[in-house]
Amino acid sequence: MSQEARQLKIEKEKRMISTILFLPIIALLAIAPLIVRLKIVYPSEEVANVLKMTQITDVFSQNKASYIIAIMVIAVIIFFFLFNKNDIKKSKMMLFYIVSCGIFLLFSLISTFASSYKDVAVWGLPDRAEGMVIIVCYTLMFLYSIYTFRNTKDYKYIIASLLVVIVVNTVLGVSQYFGNDLYNTAFVKNIIMPKELAKNAAVELAYEEGKIYGTMFHYNYMGSFGSMMVPLFAVLTMLIKNVKAKLASSIATLASLFLLLGSTSRAGLIGLSLAFIIAIILFGKFILKRWKLVIPIVAGFVIILASLNIVTKGTIFSRIPTLINDAFGIFMPSEEGFDYKDHIPVRDIITKEGKVYITLQSKEEIVVEYTKEEPGFYDAQGNEIDYTLNGNTYDSADSRFSHVSFQLIGADDDQEVKDAMIIYVNNIPAFMLRMDQKVGVYLADSFTGEKIDIDYPETLGFKKKERLGSARGYIWSRSLPMLKETFLVGYGPDVFIMKFPQRDYLGKYYAYDTPNMTVDKPHNLYLQIAINQGIIALLAFLALTCGYIAESIKIYALKDHYDSKEAIGMATMLAIVGYMGAGFFNDSIVSVAPIFWILLGVGVSINYLVKKERRRVEKKLKHATIDMKTRKHVKRQAK
């Protein structure tokens, strides 16, 4: 075999190995986000008591998580047998990224082992499945992407995989936006549900008409997905030269924009806005030089968006005004002396000496007693309130209390023994009371029936702003004080729900218009990490992501020309910025997070390749300059 033939064979083997190594990335990007299959999960007793459910029908998370774990096991095996140590990327920045990732992983592991709820910390909540096992998979995805992405030509596999996800979600999105959700058709139900549940009308997947959630679990997470895809494909549309690829990228940009706007996710809009602002700054020189080309493109997008707005009768932009109001609301000063109790129907409920004291907004009080096997109702002065039993419900003709009624129920599913009452306020169920001949009446948990007291947790900020961002202000005000206990070690991945003050019923009453709301996540990526995995883990995560963004800005900023490597490097970086921006209002979720971690790893690798190429060119130019000077020197000596 000739030397040339041998070289060709070696090159062919290298390409084949590179492709095999990249297959798990393709499998994760193109398939994992699309997995939608119902799985019934039975949580532990302590988790069930918080969720108030003994059985959970998960559709979007559990099977995704199982698939991700399986693919990452395969990826590690492939990496072990095929990776060549000579392909290790070495640089100061690469070491910085790996150390940051290692610290993030280490403190996540420590938080898991130290958690009071190890089962949740290891495997995650039943309908989220983002425990320590998945966190490990995320970090492995990041590292695996760095070392298996060797050539920017491999980026076509990433683009093709993401296009598959966009196409499928666009088809679903159109049906969901116009109120004919494909998930509710018999054909799709037979695919995503076991046969015994496919015809069960009680299994309902759709949100309200006009909200796109696709395969991403919730329309907010579709917003996170869109906040990555729009800047990614928009930049590729602007910078790549291949006409077919440019056309495909432009269509993907429009489809992603439709998914983002159709999701009505304000988090996604924030992410996109942040990516757009940074893109304008970084591309300033490029845009000014090509303004004649940029203006028609921008005008085309404006026309398309205006047409879309007309077709959808304005609903596509329906939540932008609320986003603007919330944005201003964050920076407005809190009202001095504001008390949320002044704005809820019930100011307080106290159990004392076998009686329950219910203080209404009017400052009137209902005292509930239990004597002679029936409840009695009295005002603050001890006068009996005229409550009449109609069927199973006590109603009052007294104008002071007519908006409060009490429905008799059997707390232990025994309909013969009416030992509990649901308090209805303005015809809405609010609280539950238990009745017992020995202990009297007491406020009870509506799921377990155990005696409880209302919590008044420590708060930080957001006074009068609890309803900001669909009650995110409420969640953040109760979550921030939790950080005092999670500097070194967090509560454990996905354990937030177990530590949040769920019995802050009055605070929930103000924020959600009902006290019966379970808060399962902080609605903020950074609070999520800080509380679950600890503040040090958060700092390591920020060092990793912000370090990558800073390096990218240094590499790509204010250039008047971008080659193919730089184009995909810039596009990838802006996708990461979009996700990080959406993270101010959204959490991490298995439907979207794998895309982020893979793009982050690929982005780091692209930066390494771009810098390596620049050093090679600079070295070549330097030698060319030296040679030229040498030739001139020799000529002078000869003369």
N, C-alpha and C positions, 0 to 999 in steps of 0.2 A: 504494500500500500504506500502510495506516495505521501510526502510530507503534507501536501495540500489537501489530499483526501482525508488524511488522519486529522488534520485541523478542522475540516468540515464536519467530521464525525463527532469530534469533541464539542464543537459549537452546537451541533444538533442535540447532543446529550444534555448540554447545559440548558438549552431552551426547554427541553422536555422536563427536566428537573425543576426549572423555574416555574413552569406551568402547573406541575403537580403540587408544588409548594403553595401556589396561589389559589388552588381549588377551594380550600376551606374558606378563604376570604369571599370568593364568589358565592359559595353556599350560604354564608352568613348574610351577605348583603341582599342577594336576590330572593332568598327563600324565607329566612327567619322572620322578617317583618310581615310576611303574608300569611303566616300560619294562624288560622282561626279554627279552633276545634274545641267543643265543649268538654269540660272535665269537671266532675263533681268532687269537691274537696270537703273533708270533714275536719274542721279545725279543732285544736285542743280546747279543753273546757275554758281555760282562762282567756284564750283568744276569742272563743265563741261568746263569752260574757261581754267582751268589749264590742265586738262586731254585732252582737245581738242576733246571731244566726248560728245554728248548729250545722247547717249544710250550705255550701256556697257553690253556685254553678258558674265556674270560671270559663270564659271563652277565649280571652285574648292573651293571657299571661303564662299559665302553667305549662301548656304544651310548647310554647315558644321557648321557655326556659329549659325544658327538657331537651329540645332540639339543639339549643346553643351549647349546653353542656356536652352533648354527644359529639357535636362538630369540633369543639375545642379539644376533647380527648383525642379524636382522630388527628387534629392539627398538630398536637404535641408529639404524637407517634411519628407522623410524617416528618416533622422538623428534626426529630432525634435521628432518623435514619438518612435523611437526604441533605441536611444543612452542612455546608462546608465552613469550617472555622475561619478560613481565609476570607470569607465574605462578611465577616464582622465589621460593622461600621464604627470607626474610631474617630472621635473628636471630643473637644471639651464640652460642647453643647450636647452631644449624644450622651455623654456621661452624666451631665446635669439632668437630662430627661429621665434616664434610667434610675438615677438616685431618687429623684422626686417621685417617680412611680413606685419605687420600692418603699419609700416612707409612707406613701398613701396606702399601699397594700399592708404594710406592717401594722400600722395603727388601726386599720380596718379589722385585721385579724385579732389584735389585742382586744379591741372593743367587742368582738364576737365572743371570745373566750371569757371575758369578764361580764358578759351580759346576764341579766337575771332571767332572760327569756331566750335561752340558747336555741330552742327549736325554731323560733321566728328568726333569730339572728343568722342562723346557718342557711335556712331554706327560704326565708321571706314570708310575707303574709300570703294567705291563700289566693287572693285575687291580684297580687302584685309579683310575687315570686322573685324578689330582688334581694335575696339574702347574700351571705358571704360567698357562697359557691358561685353565684352569678358575678359578684364583684371580682372574684379571682379570674373568672372568664373574661371580664372586661379588660383587666390589666394584661392578660395573656394576648387578647386580640390586639391591643396597642403594640406590645413588643413584637408579636408575630408579624404584624403589618409592617413595622419598621424594617425587619430583616428579610422579609420575603418580597418586598417591593424593591426591585433592583434596577428597573428601567422604566422610564416614563411611558414607553409603549404599552406597559401592563395596565396603564390607566384606562385603556379601552374596556377592560374587563369590569372595572369599577363603574364606568359610565353605563355599560350595557346592563349590569345588575340593577343599578338604580333606576334605569329606564323601565325595567320590568315592574318594579315596585310602583313607579309613578303611573304607568299605564293601568295596572290593576286597580289602584286606588282612585284613579280618575273615573273609571267605569263605575265603581261603587259609589264614588262621590257624587256623580251626576244623579244617580238614583236616589241617594239620600237627600241631596239638596232639594230636589223637586218632590219629595214626599213619597217616593215609591221604592223604599229601601229593599234592595235585592236580598238582604239577609232574611227578610220575612217571606220570601217566595219558597214554595215547597222544594224546588230544585236545590237551592242553596242550603236550606235547612237540612236536607238529606246529606249534604256534603259535610257540613260543619257540626252536626249533632248526631248522637247515637239514635238509632231508629225509634227507640221507645220514647224519645223526647222530641223528635222532629215535628210531630203533629200537636205538640203541647202548646196551646195558645198562650199559656202563662209565661213561657220563656220568650221574653221580648227583648230585642237587641237595640231597636231604633231609639235615637234621641228625637227631639222635636224636629219637625220639618225645617230644612234650611241650615242644618248643622252637619257638616261632613266629618266623619270620624274614620271611615274606611276600615283598614285592618289595624289601626293604631290604638284601639281601646276607647279613646275619648277624643272629642274634637279639640281639646287643648293640646293633646300630644300630636294630633295632625298639624297643629300650629308649629310645634317644635320641628317636625319633619319638614314642613314647608319653609321654615326660616333657614334651613340648611340648603334645600334644593334650589330655591329661587336664586340666591346669589351665586351658587355653584354654576348653574347652567347659564345664568345671565352673563357671567364673565367669560365662560367658554364661547358663548354665542358672539361676544364682542371681539375676542382675541384669536380664536382658531381660524385657520385659513381654508381648510377643506370645506367645500360648499355643502356636501351631504351632511357632514358632521355639524356644520353651522346651522343647517335647517333643522336637524334632529334636536340640537340644543335649544334652539328658539322655541320649538314646539314643547319641549320639556319645561322650559321656563314658564311659558303660558299655562301649561297644565298644573305646574307646581303653584303658580300664583292663584289659580282657581281653587286649588285644594286649601291653600292658606287662607284666602279671603272667605271661602265657603265654610271653613271650620269656625269662623267668627272668633278665633282665638286671639285675644289681645296680647298674650304672651308671644305668639308668633309674629304679630305686627311689631312688637318691641324689638324682637330679634332681627327682623328684616330691616327695620329702621336703623338699628345700630350698624349692621353690615353695610347698609347703603351710605351712611355718613362716613364710615371709614373708607369705603370704596371711592367716594368723591374726593376725599383728601389724598389718597394714594394715587389715584388715576388722574389727578388734576392736570399734570403736564401732558399726559397722553390725550385727555379729552380736549384740551385747548388746541392741541396740534391737529386734531381730527374733528373739529366741531361741525364741519359740513356733513360728516358721516353720522355723528352722534345725534344731531338734532332730528333728522328723519326717523331714526330708530326710537328715540324718546317719544316723538309725536305719534308714531305707530302704536306704541304701548298705551299712550293716553287715549287714543281713539278706541283701541280694543277694550280698555277698562271702562270707558264711557258707555260703549255698546253693551258690555256685560252688565253694567249698572242699570241700563234701561230694560234689558231683557229680564233681569231679576227684580225689577221694580224697586230698586234701591236697597234691597236687603243685603247685597254683597258687602256693602260698607256700613251696615247698620250699627256695628259696635265701635266704629272709629270715634264717634262723639263721646262715648263713655270712656274710651281709652284716654282721650284728651282731658276729660274731666278728672279722671283718676290721676293722671300725670300732674295736673295742677294741684289736686287734693293732697298729694304726698308732701308737697312743699309748703302748703298753707299751714300757719301756726294752729296748734290745738287750742280749742276753746277753754278758757280758764273756768274751773268749777263745773265742767260738764260731767253729768252723771247719767250713764246709760239707763239706769233704773227709772229715770223719769220718762222713758220712752218705750216701756214694755207694759203689758196689761197686768202682770203680777210682779210686785216689787220684792217679795220674799216669801219663803215657805219654811217654817221652823217646826220641828217635832219636839215637844216638851211635855213631860209628865203624862204620856199617853194621849195627848191631844196634838192636833196639827193646826198651826196658826198661818192662815193665808192672808197676806197683806196685798191688797189690790192697788192699782195706780191711783185711785181716788183716796187712798189712805184708809178706806174702810177695811175691816178685817172679818174674815170668816173663820170661826173656830169650829173644828170638826171633832166630835167625840164619838165613842162607840159604847153604847149601853143597851142592855136588854136585847142584844143581838140585832140592833139596827143603829145606823148612824144618826147623830143629832147635829144640827147646824145652829150656831149662835153668833151674834155680832160681838164687837169688842166690849160692849157694856153687859154682856151676858144674856141679852134678850134673844129668844129663839127666833130664827129666821124662817119665814114661811116657805119651806121647800116641800113640794108635793111629789110623790112617787107616781110617775106615768110609765107603766110597763116596767123597764129596768132602769129608768132615768129619773133622777131628782131634779126638778125644775123649780125656779122661784118666780113668783109674781112680783116680788119686791124689786123696784126699779134699780136699787143700789146693787143688786146681785143677779139680775135677770140674765146677764151675759155669761154667768158661770153656772155650769150644770155638772152633775155627778152621775156617771153610768156604772151600775153594779155589774161586776163580772166575777168569774171564777178564776182566781190567779193561777191555780194549778191545773187548768184545763178541766176542772170539775164544774160543769155548768149547774149542778144542783146546789153547790155551796158557794154563795156569793160573798166571798171574803175579801174583795178588793173593789176599788172604784177608780175609774178614769176621770180625771178632771178635764172638762171641756171649757175652754175660754173662747168666746166668740165662735162657738161651734167647731173649734179645732182642738183635737186631743193634745194635752200639754203635760200632765203629770199623773202618776199613779199613787194611790194610797192603799195600804193593807190594813185590815181590821182583825183584831184578835181580842177575845174576852179578857185575857190575862194582861196583855201589854197595851191594849187600847189601839189607837190609830197611829200610823207612822208613814212617812214618805218612803216609797219603795222603788227599787230599780224595776223598770217595766219588763225586763227580760228575766232576771234571776228572782225577783220578788224580795230580795234581801233589803233590810233597812239601810237607808242612806241619808246623808246630809248634803246640802248644796255646798260646793266648793267656791271659794273666792280666791282664786290664784293670784300670785304676783303678776303684775303687768309692766310692760315697758313701752311707752310711746303709744301712738295711734289713738289717743283719746278723741272721741267723736269721729274717728276714721275706721272704726271696726268693720264697717260695711264696704270699705274701699276694696276694689278689685274682687268683687263677688265674695266678700267676707275674708279676703286674705289679710286685711288689716287686723281683724280679730285674731286670726291664727298666729300672725307674726307677733302681736302684742303679748300673747301667752307663751309663745315659743322662745322669744329672746331671753327671758329670765332663765330658761332651762340651760343656756350655754354656760352658766356658772359652774355646772357640774360636769361639763364635757370638754374641758380644755385638753387634757391628756387622753382620756378614754371616753368614747361615746357610749351610748346605751346599747349599741349593736345595730347592724343593718336591718332596716325595715321595722325597728322596734319603736319608732316614734309614736305610733298609735297607742302603745301600752303605757307610755309615760306622759302623754298629753293629758291635761286636767279635764277629762271627759265629763266630770260632774259639775262643771261650770255652767249649770243649766240656764242661769239668768243671763250670763254673757252670750250664750248661744241664742237665747230668746231674742236678744237685741240684734245680733248679727245675722241670724237666719230666719227670723220670724217664727221660730219653733225651737224648743229646748231639746227636741229629740233628733239630734244630729250627731253622728260619730265622725270626728275629725281623724282621718287616717294618714294624712301627709301634710307637710308644711307649705306646699305650693311654692317652694323656692328651692332650687337645686343646692344652693350654698348653705342654707339652714339645714336642709336634709342631711348633707354630709357632716356638718358641724355637730348636729345633735346625735346622729346615728353612729358616726365613725370618729368623732372628736374634732376639735378645732385644729389640731396639728395635722390631721389627715386632710382637712380643708385647705390649710396653708400649702401642703404638698401638692394638692390638686391644682390650686391656683398658680403655684410656681411652675408646674408642668404646662398648663394651658396658656397662661399669660407669657411664660418664657417663649413658648412656640410662636405666639402671636407677635411678640416683640421682635423675635428673630426674623420672622417673615416680613414685617414692616421694614426692617433694616435692609433686607435683601431686595424687596420689590418696589419700595416707595419711589414715587416721582421719576419714573423712567419714561422715556418717550418711545420705547420699543420693548416688546416682550416676545421672546421665543417660545416654543411650545412648552418647554419645561417650566419656564417662569409663568406662563399662562395658567397651567394646571396647579402650580404652586399657589398663585394668588387666589384662584377659584376655591381651592381647598381651604385656605386660611379664612376666607370670608364665610364659608359654610360653618366653620368652627365658631367664628364670631357670632353668626346668627343663632346658633344653638346656645351659646353662652348668654346672649341677650335674652332669649326666651326663658333661660334658666332663672331669671329674676322672678318669674311668675309661675314657672312649671318645675316639676320634679324630674328625676331620672325614671325611666320606665323601660322594660325589656323590649317593647315594640320599637323604640327609637334609639336607645342608648348604644346598641352595637354599631349602628351607622356612624355615630359620633366618634366612638373609640377607634374604629377602623380608619376613618378619615383623618383623625388626629395622628395615628401612627404613620399613615401614608404621607401626610403633610410633613411630618418630621423627616421622613426618608427623602422626600422631594427636595426639601431645603438642603439636606446633606449632599444630594446629587448636584444641585445647582451650584453650591459653593465649591464642590470638588471640580466641576467643569470650569468655573471661573478661575480657580487657582491654576488649573492646567493651561488655560488660555493666557493668563498673566505670566506664567513661567515661560511659555513659548514666546510671547512677545518680548520678555526680558532677554531671553537668549538671542532673539533676532536683533535686538538693539545692541547687545554686546558684540555680536558678530559683525554688525555694520561698523561699529566703532573700531573693531580690530582691523577690518579691511582698510579703513581710512588711515589708521596708524601705520600699517605696513606700507601703504602707498607713499606716505610722507617719508618713511625711513628709506625707501628705495630711491626717492629723489635726492 
